[in-house]
Structures are given as structure tokens and as C-alpha cells.
Amino acid sequence: MDPGRRFLRGVSLAAVAFLGGYAAHLMLDSPTAHAQQAAAAQPVRASAFVLVDEEGRERAVLSMLPDGVGLALKDPKGIERLTVGRVVMPHVPQEEAWGLMVRDAAGMDRCTVGMAGDGPGLAIWDEKGIMRIGVGAGGPDQGVGMTLRDAAGTERIGIGIGPGVGGGNFGVKDQFGNEIWRALGEVGPPAPP
């Protein structure tokens, strides 16, 4: 290739590169681009968000409920398997509680972890809906306790600690709910150092 053509080709490439850069500058620095960037920085406001899978089935819902906000995660069959938000704590079902609820494939409550008032709690149910483990902790004027229940729902072991410096107790019951053993006591405060 002769030197004149090479020079012309170089000038042409430089001109194309310059024009391409200028066009990109116009597109990226245009009022439309700035408006899009400003819009992207604004929060999205809605009362519900629904995530669907490739077949259009609801798999997650974040929404406003009558008593608060909730997040529900669903399996492919549409069964709500996990709920975060307003839950019912079995030790205080009448109180407003917030937490996490896990359900099995049949949609039955199986585990709840939540907070009602000043007290956190945990409940675990079996496949028949019987609460097998319950743990609760109250506020400063309440105690903390745990119950273990058998398959019939009968409390078999109860452990509790009273509020403040109070003592604790540990009780065992038979299959009919009759108390067969209890350790109850209070140890005085230790001597000052």
C-alpha cells in the first residue's frame, strides 16, 4: 500500500474514532441519560411485590398486611413455607408478635421464632400439629421457661426460672401429666467478696 493511502486510512480511522467517542458522549451525557440516572436513584413505592418463577407461579410475596408488613416464600406447589412478619406465639397468642414461621410441605406450622412484647419465644410442632418444644422468656418481671411434650401433647418436662434473683424449678411428669418428680429450690445470694 502506498504511503498516501496509508496516511488517508490513518486519518479516516482517527476521524471515525473521534466521531464515535463524540456520539457516545452525546448519548451518555444527554438529558435523557441524566433523567434515567436520577430516576434510578428514586425509591420504588408499592404495597406489594410478587416474584414469580418461569411458569408464572408466585414464589415470594412482600406485601402490606392489615397488621404490618410480611414476606412469604412459597414452594413450587404454592404452599407458603416461610413467613417473616406477624406471627402467633403459642405462649401469648393474644399479643402482637413478630418473627419467623416455617411450615412443612403440607402447609402445617412446624417452627416459630418470634418476639411478643418484651419476650422472645420458640415453638416446634410435630407433623400432627402438636407443640413438642416450647421456650419463652418474659420481660424483667417474668421468668424464662421451657416445656417438652410427648407425641400426645402431654407436658413431660418443665424447666423454669423466676424473675430476678428467684430460684428455678425442674419438673418431670408421667404420660398422664401427673407430676412424678420436682426439684424446686432457691439458693441464697453469695456472700459479698
C-alpha positions, 0 to 999 in steps of 0.5 A: 500500500502506498504511503498516501493511502496509508496516511488517508486510512490513518486519518479516516480511522482517527476521524471515525474514532473521534466521531464515535467517542463524540456520539457516545458522549452525546448519548451518555451525557444527554438529558435523557441519560441524566433523567434515567440516572436520577430516576434510578436513584428514586425509591420504588413505592408499592404495597406489594411485590410478587416474584414469580418463577418461569411458569408464572407461579408466585414464589415470594410475596412482600406485601402490606398486611392489615397488621404490618408488613410480611414476606412469604416464600412459597414452594413450587406447589404454592404452599407458603413455607416461610413467613417473616412478619406477624406471627402467633406465639403459642405462649401469648397468642393474644399479643402482637408478635413478630418473627419467623414461621416455617411450615412443612410441605403440607402447609402445617406450622412446624417452627416459630421464632418470634418476639411478643412484647418484651419476650422472645419465644420458640415453638416446634410442632410435630407433623400432627400439629402438636407443640413438642418444644416450647421456650419463652422468656418474659420481660424483667418481671417474668421468668424464662421457661421451657416445656417438652411434650410427648407425641400426645401433647402431654407436658413431660418436662418443665424447666423454669426460672423466676424473675430476678434473683428467684430460684428455678424449678425442674419438673418431670411428669408421667404420660398422664401429666401427673407430676412424678418428680420436682426439684424446686429450690432457691439458693441464697445470694453469695456472700459479698467478696 
